[in-house]
């Protein structure tokens, strides 16, 4: 029988968030909560922007193909 491998754990973004959160809650940094949570929302934002640009590129290409 094949051995099943389970990959898990946290990634770099989650680890950075936990470090920033700990530092913020222990008053070691005086950052805005926006920057403390930035490891969570910046990758999502970049993904959404990339998907939007890709969709825009596809729509422009299809419009040019119709002419």
C-alpha positions, 0 to 999 in steps of 0.5 A: 500500500502506498504511503500517504504524505500529508503536507501542512503547516503555515507558510511565510505569510502566516508566520510573519503575521504571527510574529507581527501580531505578537510584537504588536500585542506586546508593545514592541512595535507601534505599527498600524494594524494595517501593517500588522495584517499586511502579510495576510492581505498583500498576497491576496491583493496581488492575486486579485490585481493579477487576475483583473489584469489577466481578464482585461488582457483577455477581453482586449484581445478578444475585442481585437479579434472581432475586428 
